[in-house]
């Protein structure tokens, strides 16, 4: 069985030639939750956008390839690529309020993808979204489907987006920090919900987060990123038991622990960061020679 997602040697640059993704390679197996973890600006979201084909216009891919269930996305014509990505992937975005159109009711926003991209009938799409709203534990689907986004709580809006993501049975979901905009109690509920739906539907998830606690709870494999570079990839249990890279160890040491609520926060080791910066600068210089 081929990997659900296979990224090999992917590099992306800004208009000025600065690399924002540095020879990224990772694999997501069918039914696997693969976490991307790192500090803000590490390139986690950029990888998700590259997979979904929604990179900003200021960023272009200059090297490497991405395969979705064996299909080389870079070799497909734009229309065929959009069709493939639309049919086999979905997104759970970070902020449920800005992700939903404030001028449209929830119902049409949920059924649009099923009707317009996948060609479902309106009745079939409506039945499916009602089923999914029940799965995400929304008790009054009729009211929710007729509501505007501002009429729902943050937790309910995120449940709507989760239901919409799973509705068409995608092979891969990119979850881009889906609990960041929620309070702690709701975060836990949403994480449990995503994990339960993922197990039930067997969907692969590329889970973007900066929270190592979330990584430990939800993922089977993890890639640690710094400045657009994967510095360590491992099975989640192995990573927490014996992290190999100094940056991973330093990142873990900087994580607050509920068992020591009054302990001082420990920043990421400056020596480790300086070593990484020097390593990346040398790699960028070597990369530019054949790439201009």
N, C-alpha and C positions, 0 to 999 in steps of 0.2 A: 504494500500500500504506500502510495507516495505521500509526502508531507503535505499538510494543509497549506502551509506557507513556508517557502524557502527563500531566504534573502542571502545573497552571496556578494561579498566585496562591494557593498553599496556606498558610493560617495556622492555627496551633493554639495554644491557651492552657491554662494551669493554672487550677485552681479560683479562684485569686486574681486572674485576669485577665492575668497575665504571659504574654507571647508566648514560645513556645519554637520555633515555626517562623514565619518572617517572609516572607510572600508568595513562597514558593518556587515556581519554575517550572523544569522541566527535561523533556527528552524522551529516551527510550531507544528506538532503532530496533531492528527485528528483527535478531537475530544480533549485536548490538553489546554490548561491555562498557563500561559507563558507570561511572566511579569517582566516589565521593563522598569527598572528602579534607578534612581539617581537624583542629584540635586536639580533645582530649577535651572533650565538652560542646558541640560545634559544631552538633549536630542531625542527624548522619549516620544514626545508628541510628534516631532518631525518624522520619525519612523512610521508612526501610525498614519500620518497624512500621506506619506509616500506610498504606502500600501493601498490606501483608498483613492489615490490619484487626485488629491486635493492640496498639493503643495502650493504655497504662495507663489505668485508670479515672479518674485525676486529670487526664488530658489530653483535650481535645475539639477537634475541627476546627470552626472558626467561619467559614471563608472558603475559596473556591477549589474546584477539582474535580480528580479523578483518573480518567483513562480507561485501561482495560486493553483493548488491541486495539479501541479505539473504543467500548467499553462504559463508560458513566458510572457508576462505582461508587457515587457518592453518591445516585443516583436509583433504585438497585435496592433491593427489600425485603431485610431482613437475611439471610433464608435463601437467597435467590437470590444475594446478594453473596458469602456464605460458600461456596456451591457453585461459583461462578465462580472465586473466588480459589483454592479447593482444587484445582480441575481444571487451572488454567492457571499457577499459581505454585508455587514451592517455596523453602525456606530452607536455607542452609548456615550454622549458628550459630557463634558465637565459641568456645564452650567445649564440646568434644565429650563431656566427662565429665558435665557437668550437663545436657546436652541429651538424653541417653539415660536411660531409666528403669532404675535399678540393679537392680530386682527382676524384670525381664523379660529373656528371651534376645533376642539380636540379631535372629534370624529374624522373629518376630512383629512386632517394632518396625519392620522394613523393609517388611513386606507389608501392614501395617494400612491405610495410606493407599490402596494400590492396591485392596484388597478393599472397605473401608468407604466410601471417598469416590468411587472411580471404578468400583466394581462389578465388578472383575475376579474371576475364579474363583481359588481358592486355588492350583491347579496353575499357572495362567498367571502369577500374581504371584510364586510361588516360582521359576519358570523365569526370569522377568525379573530378579529380584534376584541370582540366581546369575550371570547374564550380566553385570550391572553390577559385581558384585564382581570378576569377571575383568577388566573394563575398568579398574577402579581398582587393578589389579595386586595383589589379595589371592590368595595361592597356594593356600590351603586353605579354600575357602568353606564346606565342610561343618562344619569345626571352628568357624569364625567364627560361622556362623548358630546354632550350639548354645551359644555362649558368652554369658556375662553381660558387660556393659560393663567391669567392673573386671578382667576376665581378658585384656583387650586393651591394647596400648600406646596412647599418645595419638595417634600417627600412624595406627594402624589404625582407631581410633574415628573419626577425622576422615575417613578413606577410606570408612568405612561410611556416614557422614552425606552425603558427596558422592554416593555411589552411590544413596542413598535420594532425594536431591534430583533427580537426573537420571532416576530410574526411570520416571516417568510421562510423560516427554517434555514438561515444562512449557515454556510460552512464555517465562517470565521467572523467574529465580532471584535472590533477594536473598542475597548473600554478606556476612554481617556479621562483618568482620574474622576470616575463617576460619583464619588462621594465627597469631593472637596467642598462643594457649596452647601453641604448639609450639616446640621448639628450632630453631635457625637452619637446620640441615641438613634437617630434616623440612619446615620452611617452604618451602624451595626445591622439594622434591619435590611438595608439595601444590599449590603455585602452577603448576608445570608440568603437573600432572595436571588441574587445573581448566581451564587454557588449552586443553589437548588435547581434553578432553571438550566444551568450549564450541565449539571449531571443528568437531568431528565431528558434534555434534548441532544446531549452529546456534542455540543457545539465547542469548537476551539475558540479560545479568547486570547487576544493580545492585550494584556492588562497593564496600562500605563499608571504608575504611581510613584510618589516620593516617600511613601510610608512603608517601612520594613515590616511593621506589624501586620499590615494588610497583605503583604507578600507572603508572610508565614501562614496566614489563614487560608488564602484562596488559591495559590499557585502550586503547580508541580515542578516547574522549571523557572529559572530567573536569569536575566541578563542584567549586569550592573554596568551603567554607562557613566562616562565622564567626558564632557566636551565633544560629544558626537562619536565617541569611541567605546566599543564594548571592551571593558577591562577584565571582566570575568563572567563566565556562563557556567551554570551548574544546576543539578537537581536541587530543589529548594531545601530539602532536608540536609543534603550534603553541605550546602552553602552555609546554613546556620550552624551546623556542627563543626565545620572546619573551613572557614573562608580562606582562600589562597592568596588573594591579592591584598597588598597593604591598604589600598584605598577602601576595599570592602570591609576590612577589619576596622579601619578608622571610622567609616560610616556607621557601622554597628555600634561602636563605642560612643558615638555622638547621639545615639537614640535615647530619649528619656525612657526610664523604666518605672512602671507603677510600683515595683517592689522597693524603690528608693525615691520617694516623692520629694524629699528635701535635698537630694544630691544636686550639686552644681552641674549645669549643662557643660558638656565637653565638646568643643568645636572639632571639626575634622583637622587632623594633624597638618600643620603648615609644611612640614618637611615632605610629607607624602604628596601634597598638592604641588610643591615646587618640583619634585621629581617627575610627576605626571606631566606638568607643563613643559619641562625640558624634553621629555620623551615625545610628546605630541609635536613640539616645534621641530625636532629633528626629523620626525616622520613626515611632517608637512613639507619640509624642505626637500626631502628625498622624493616625495610624491610629485612635486612641482616640476622636477627636471624633465621627466617624459611627458608631462601633461601641460607644460607651458605655464 
